Amino acid sequence: MYEACQISAKFVCCARRRCATISATLRQVSGTNAFVLEQVEAGMPDDPILRSIDVTIPATGVTVLAGPSGAGKTTLLRLLNRLDDPLSGEIYWKGRPLSDWDPTELRRRVAMVFQRPPLFPGSVYENFQVALPDISNERALHVLEHVGLSADMLDQDATTLSGGEAQRMCVARALLTEPEVLLADEPTAALDSAARHTVEDLGRSLADSGVAVVWVSHDTDQLRRLADHVIVLADGLVRATGTLADLDTSHDSVVRQSVGAA
Amino acid sequence: MTAVLVGIEQGDIGIAGLAASGILVAVAVAISLWRQLGLARSLLWAALRALVQLLLVGWVLQFVVDPDDPLYWSALWIISMVTFAAWTTSRRARDVPNVLALSLVSYLAASVVVLGVLFGFQIYDFEGRTLVPLAGMVIGNSLAATVLVSRQLLIAADEQRDLIEGRLALGLSAADAYKPHLRQALRTALVPQIETTKAVGIVFLPGAMVGLILAGVEPSDAVKVQVSVMYLVLGSVATTTAVMSLGISRELFTPAQQLRRITRQSDS
């Protein structure tokens, strides 16, 4: 009886160790830069918005977080650069738990742009200096050009920029920290059609140049123009993940509606 | 200081004088009634309260400032003032996390710094007669500015959350992300005091100096006391608001440099 118990204990112990090893291996094989979320719960403790999320966010291309309002898209995005922490569960990036990263270093490598672009007082150049205090004029002009803004805007008061210009300026400012990932929280929600397309093109060109983009969107047309990969959230849970082609054939009406399937 | 104190003893206006000065309260009440301001009761109540409170304080102070009494009575008095000021601040800025402890530390810090300078450099003699009134000036004059800076910081954390998180998202530390708001709040709290200090003697004659002159003290001596009091107030306001604002800015962020969500119940 004692021997049987010993064998049983050894088996459980080995099984646990194996599980941990498999989990670690999964985090590695799913891409060195990928975000891996395990059993993540987030929001208010008495009323969590995200409930037990298990998902991998790819490290390349544009991943669009879709789903109905209140599904937890923004909540999920804010976890990825530790503007918020989960209530429980663990998030890994580059195989390391986010809680092990220095938040300031993490945020420079995982940049974020918001729905309402935060414009700091002063000129565009002074806004750039917040991200990079010793930025050269040449570098500032280069990054402006990168996002399709004209050089003479450098000395312009940031608060006088149009919605589209302000959002592109914020992307430029975020790029100054040379991030590997750009999180975009409905960056075009407040823009007109022309400005929306310009910012989308910018997102696409960034993804093509190797910056992984995680983009929250309500707009199914935009999703279909941009997404290499889609994660559909509903009621605080991951409803589906995959490419557009995968999700277009889903039998789940919420998923089909979220991706604008015909 | 001896000349000053002798002068005060000479300046007794007597009960009749005190009662006569009440005519001015009657003038204020009359104006309120005439213009239908509805403030007559408040004016009377305020005047009566001030009279009773100050008579009480004066009565207790005569024991505390007695040169034969040990200084621990003065120390006890100061601790009571600090505690009451901290409690008042916590009531007026109740949404600030950990506000009571922060206020206590702020008022204590200001008391130590300012009184340390005043007594350390022997500007005043270290005795109950000077210790208690000076501590009262430190704490009393810092209260409004401390409440103001606390509220300003909380409003900034709530209403300018997007700017603060915008800076955090660029990899700035919590201290750097909040610095512009901290600076603005401190300026808002300190500028009125600086303006008052600049205008003194030109726009108005401060109460302490007027009191000393009325009590028979030489104006040149009264000026010296008043200037040291003005500097005391500046130093006190700067110290309490600085300590309070640094404390609040630490409370507003988590160790992971995240801006906490603060619920503002009211600004009243």
Interface residues (C-beta under 8 A of the other chain):
Chain A: N81 R82 L83 D84 D85 S99 P103 T104 E105 R107 R108 A111 M112 F114 R116 P118 F120 P121 V130 A131 C170 R173 A174 T177
Chain B: D162 L163 E165 G166 R167 L168 A169 L170 G171 L172 S173 P180 T254 A256 Q257 Q258
